[in-house]
Amino acid sequence: MNDLSFATIQELKQGLENKSFSSQELLEFYVQKFQQHDDSIKSAIEIFDTKSILEKHQQVGQQVGQQGGLLSGIPGIIKDNICQQGRITSCASKMLENYRATYDATVIERLKNEGALLIGRANLDEFAMGSSTETSAFFKTKNPWNLSCVPGGSSGGSIAAVAAGMVPWALGSETGGSVRHPAAFCGIVGFKPTYGSVSRYGLIAYASSLDQVGIATRTVYDSALVYSAIAGHDPKDASTLKQLEKKDYTTQLDGILPKNLRIGIVKTAFDTPGLDPQVKQLTQDAIETLRQAGATVHEIELPTLEYSAATYFIISRAEAASNLARFDGVRYGYRSKDAKNLEDLYVKSRSEGFGKEVKVRMLIGNYVLSAGYAGKFYHNAQKVQDLIRKDFANAFSKVDVLMMPSQACPAFEFGKFDNNKLQMDLQDYFLCPANLAGIPAMSVPCGFTQENMPVGVQLIGPGLSEQLLFKVGHAYQQITDWHKMHPKL
């Protein structure tokens, strides 16, 4: 069997149809890839044994009566904050390191029904709180392009596994950019859909009004394929959109830009202090590529961009404090063994079970929700969030899509921001506005720095414009070859 490390889902599906290899051979190939390379990259917390993967696959196939799903026989890895029945779901935290999920998340159920082979659990920042995958309670994931650099976060394990050719696709999660950020750092496609288009049932919550399951792939076409498998209304999640019917989002991907495409350029984004000059230039080059392909380019004002990061900090941390209150050592999760009374149990279990970053975010969250401060911080942040949504709506009345940087800088070395937490938090500066507005956004590879580190450009569309984003992103990838480049392991 040929080396399929960096094959796309499209190519693998064709190979399975042509009987060039079997789904079992494909699975064994990728399991072996993890065995060969993941000791150095550390993308996976656990890779399941081949026998148990195939058994679960066969059981589902018998239940749903189909073996020809959209992802039939195609292996992928799942961020370890998405529940897989019978498997540990740790959130890369000591608090849940022994928690075994009793049910499948809706996205897992749908992937299984489409024939996907779920190969393991990907590493992440603890409870998805971080931008570098350095806060995992277990180990740090490394960037396949340079092992001394971070892969980005919080979905660093999922993205690094795809970037390193150990799987062709992965699921991550986004609260403020946690799929697009590492995708830009590692040179692959990272996609965040419209809020409510993919069920959050079984995604362990960080900030419920912002959280969204995201997708990591090598190509935009593959991202559309995985999205087709998981999108749609779910009665188990009241926030999912009832009008969204299941469909195949790949059918219109012909490699041609939509006629009269209007691209909006957020001018203030390119004037942002701290934007790396190489990132700025490569992003502008990507915009120029689409302009030469027939799109028109227009400057757009997004006045609330500079307030997005602060708004995101407040809302996400407030919701994190609320969501993580359930982990108290009583019902499930880590329990301190030497507590003297109930209060002591709460204090010791949470002090010992949570890492530093999670504790800091919960403390801030409780502060901004506290009596006397909620109005000043949390409620004001919600008002600014409304303004952000209105700014985007106004922009999309003039253009079809927006383009701006995915990242402020290329992937950085481990420990670079240990003593500068604000700069670490500002990694989400260009990304979190889309989460606050609940609109779809995608990071697509657009080049490399002089140091050979990947850079991504961000495409943003109005709510439920996934089909348009896929069409534009796919057309861009037919013109460029950045997505075909991969690290040498």
N, C-alpha and C positions, 0 to 999 in steps of 0.2 A: 504494500500500500504506500502511495506517495506521501510525502510530508504535507499534512493538512493543517499545520499549526496556524497559518494565517489565512485560511480559506474562509470565505463568507458563508453565511447560512444558505444563500442562494446556490452557491457551488456545492455545498454539502448535500443539499436536497437533490440536486441533479445527480450527484454521485450515487446516492442511495437509490434513486429511481433507475439509474443505469446498471445497478448492481455491481458497481465498481468496488464497493465494500458494503458490509452489513452494519446495522445500527450497533450491534455488539462490538464489532471491530472498531467502530468509530468511538464508542464509549471507552473501550480499553486503551485506545490511542491517547485520548485526552487525560485519562486517569494516570497513564504513564508519564505524560507531560508534566503533571503536577509533581510526580515522584522525582522527576529529573531536575526540575527547575525551581520548585517552590520553596526549597530550603533556603535559597538566597533571596527570593522576593517576598515570601511570607504573605501571600494574598489570601490564603484559605485557613480558616480555623479548623475545618475538618473536611476531608474528602471521603465520601461514603464508599463502602466496598461495592464492587461491581455487581455482585449477586443481589444485594438488597435493592440497588437501583433498578435492576431489570425486573425483579419481583414486583416492585411497586408499579412499574411501567405496565407490566402484563396484567396486573389486577385492575388497573384503571381502564386499560383497553377492553377488557372483558365487560366491565361495568357499563361503559358508555357505548360499546359496540362499534368502535372505530379505531383503525390503526393508521389512517391516512390524514391526520391533522396537519395544521399549518407548520408545526415544528416536530413532526413525527420522527423520532430517532435522533434528534439534534440535542447534544448535551449543553447545559448552561449551569451557571452557579448563582446562588441566591444570597443577597446581603443578610447577615445574621440578625436582623431585626424583623424578619418576615417569617411567620410561623409555618413550619412544615411538620405535619402530624407525625408524632413518634420520634421526631428529631429534637435535639437540644436547640433552643433559640436563646442565645446568651446576650445579645446586644453588645458583645465584647466587654461585658461587665462581670465583675465578681458577684454582683448582686444576683445575676441570673445564670451563672456558669453551669448550673446543674438543672435548670428548668427545661423540662421536656414538653413540647407543645402537644396539646390534646386534640388539635384540629388543624386543618389546612387553611391558610389565608385564601381568600377568594382568588387572588392572582395565581396562587399555587395550584388550586383546583382547576382553574382554566388552562394553565400551562400543561398540566397532566392530561386534561381532556383533549388537548391538541397534540399529544404524543411526545412532549418534551421530556428529556432525561435530565433530572435534577441531580447534579453531580456532587454538590457539597454546600458548605456554609462559608461565606466570604467575610473577611475581617473588616472592621469599621472603627471609626472613632466611637468611644463608649457612648451608648444610647444615641448615636448619630450626632454627637456634640463635638464638632471640631472641623478643621479645614486641612488636615494633613495626615490623618490616620495615625497620629502620634499618641492619642489619648486612649487607645485600646488597652484594656487591662491585661492582655495576653502578650502582644508583641507589636512592633511597628512594621507596617507594610512599606516596601521600597518601590521606587519608580523604576520600571524596567529599562528606561533609557539611560539612567544613571543611578546606580544603587546607593550613592551617597545623598540622593535627593528624595524628598517626599513625593508620594503619588497624588497628593491632594486629598480632600476628604469632603464629607465623612465616608463616602462610598469607595474609599481607596482600594479595598480588597477586590471588590467587583470589577472596578475599572482596570486595575493592574493585571488581573487574570486575563481579561480580554486583550489588553495591549501586549501582553507577553505571549499571546497565541496559545494559552492553555485552555481556553474555551472560546467559542465564537460569539457568545452573548452572555449577558448577566443582568440581573435585576438589582437596582439600588433603591435608595429613597432620597427625596429632596425635601428640605424644609426652607433652606435659603440658598440653594445652589449646589447641593452635595453630590449630584451626578454630573452636572455640567462642569464644575470646577475640576475634579480629578480627570474628567475626559479631556479637557483642554491641556492639563499638565502631562497627560500620557499619550496624546495624539490619536484619540478615537472619537466616535460620535457619542455624545451624551444627551439624552432627551428627557425633558420634563413636560408631561401633558397638561391639558386644562384641568384645573382643580374640579374634582367630581366626575371626571371621565373614566377614572380607574378606581376600583374599590380599595378602601383603606382597611377593610375588615381583615384582621390578622396581621396588620402592620403595627408593631408596638409603638405607641404614640410618643412623640417628642412635643410637637406643637400642633394640635389637631386641626386648626384652621388653615395651616400652611403645608402640612405633610402631604406628600404625594409619592407614589411609587414611580420610579424612573427606569430608564432602559439604557444599557451600555452595549454598543455593537461596533463593528469595524466600518459599516457603511450605513447611509441613511435608509437605503432600501431595506436592510435587515432590521433597522429600528422600526420601520413601518410594519414589517412582518410580525415582530413581537408585539407591537402595540395592537395589531389586529387581533391577536390571540387573547389579550388581557382586558381590552377596553369594553365598556358597556355598563349599563345600570345593574346594581346589585341590591336586592331587597334587604340585605344584611347591613348595608351602609346607607344611612339616610341622606348623606351628603352627595351620593352619586346622582347624576342627572338622568331623569326618567326618559327624556326624549332621545337619548343616545342609543341607537340601535347598533348591533354588531355588524361590522362590514370589513371588507378587505381593503386596507389603505394602500396597497401596492399597485392597484389596477391602473392608476393614472400616472405612474412613474415612468414616463417615456424619455426622460433625459432632456426635455425641452422646457425652457422657462415659460411661465404663463405670459400670454400676450399683454403688453402694456403694463408690466409689473412695475410698481412704484415702491422704491426702497427708501425708507426714512433713516437718516443719519442723525443720531443724537449728538449734536455738536458739543455739548457740555461734557459728554463722556470722554471725548478725545482731548479735552482741555484739563482733565482731572490731574491734579498734582500727584506724582507718584506712579503714573502710568509709564511703564517701561518703554523706551523709544523703539525697541525692536518689535515689541508686541503691537504698539501703535502702527508702525509701518506695515507689518504683515496683515493687520486687520484692514487697513486702508487698501492694501493690494487686493485683498479678497473682494472688497466692495467694487474696486475698479474692474476686476474680472467679470463680475456680474453686469456692470454697466456696459462693458464691451460686448457682452452676450445679448444685450438688448433692453436691459432694465433702465429705468430713469431714476436718478438719485436726487433726493430732496433733503435739505436740512430741516430738522424737526426740534422744537423746544420741548424739553421734559423737565419743567422747573422743579419738580419734587424729587428728582434723582438724588440730589445731595442730602435729602432727609430720609431716604429709604433705609440706609444702614441702621441709623438710630431707631427708626420705627420698627425694623425687624428685630433688633436686639431686645427691645422692650417687650414686644408681643410674644416672641418665641420663648423668652425666658419666663415670662409670666405663665404661659401655658405649660411649659416644662415643669415648673414648680407644682402646678396643679396635677398634671398627669403622673408625675413620679412620686406623689404623696402616697400612692398605694403600696409602694415597696417599703414596708415598715417592719419586716421580720415576723409578721404574724401569720398571714395566709400562705404566701409562697415567696420564693426567693431566699436570699441569704439571711440566716438568723444567727445572731451572736450567741455563743455558747456559755458565756459567763455573766449574763445579765442578772441583776438582783431583783428587779421589779419591772413592771410594764413600761414605765417611762425609760428606765435604763435599757430595756430591750429595744425600744424605738431608737434611742440615741446611738447605742453601740452598733446595732445592725446597719443603720444608715451611714454611720461614720466609717465603718469597716467595709461595707459593701460597695459604696460609691467611690469613684475616683475624684481627683481634685477638680477637674474641669466641670464635671457634673454638679459637684457641690457648689462651686462658684455660681453657676448658672441658676441653680435653685435658690440660692441666697438672694441673688439679684431679682429673680422672679417674685419671691415672697415680699421683697422690699417694695417693688413697684405695684404690688397688689394690696399692700397693707393700708390700714385705715389712715387717712390723711394724705396719702401719696398716690392712691389709685387714680384720682382725678387728674393729678398733675402729670403722671407718667402714662399709665395704661390707657385711660380713656382718651387722652390727647393723642396717643399713638394711633388709636383706632380712627380718630378723625383725620389724621394725616394719611392713613391707609386709604380712606375714602377719596382723598384728594389725588393720591397716586393712581387709583383706578380711573378717576376722571381724566387725568393727564393722558393716560394710555388711550382711553376712549377717544379723546380729542385728536391724538396723534393718528389713530387708525381711521379717522374720518378723512384724512388727507393722504395716507399712504397704505400700502397693503401689508408690508412687513417692516420691522426695524432691524438694523444691524449695529452692533457695537462690540467691544472686546468682551471675551469670556473671562479674562484674567487680567490682573493689574501687572503681573510679572511672570516670568517663567518659573517652573518648579524650583524650589529653593532647598538648601541643604538642611538636614535634620538639626533641630535645635536653634535655628536662626532667629526665631521669634520667641524663644523661651522667656526673655526678659522684656518683651514688647507685645503684650497680649492684644493691645488695640490694633496693631498692624496685622496680627494674625486674624482677628475678627473682621478686618476690612478686606480679607480675601473674597468675601461675598459681595463686595460693593457693587459690581456690575450685574450680579446674578439675582440677589434677593428681590429687586423690584418686581420681577415676573411672578415670584411666589406670593408677594403681597397682593398683586392684582389678580392672581388666580389664572393667569394666561399661559399658553404653551410657549416653550422656548427650547432651543437646541444649540449645542456647541458642536461645531464641525471643524476638523483639522484644516489649518490654512497656512502652514509653513513651519519653519524651524529657525531658531536663533543661531547666531554664529557659534554658539557652544553646543549645537545640535540637540537642543531641547524643543519639544513640540509647543505650538501655539494654536489656540482655537479662536474662531470667530463665532459670535452669537447671533442667531436668528430668532426673532421674537414676533409672534403674531397675536391677533385678537382671540378672544375665547372661542374654542372649538374650530380653530383654523389649522388643525393638525395636517389635514390633507394638503393645504397650501404650503406649509413649512416643509413637509416631506418632498413636495414637488420641486421647490426652490433648492433645498439642500441636495437632493439627488442630482438635479441639473448641474449644480456647482461641482459635484464629484465626478461628473462625466467630463468636465473641462479640465479638472486638476487631478494630480496623482498623489496628493499628500496622504490620503487614507491608505495608499498601497505601501507606504513605507513603514517599516517596523524595526524594533530594536534587535540587535544581535545578542542572543543569550549564550 
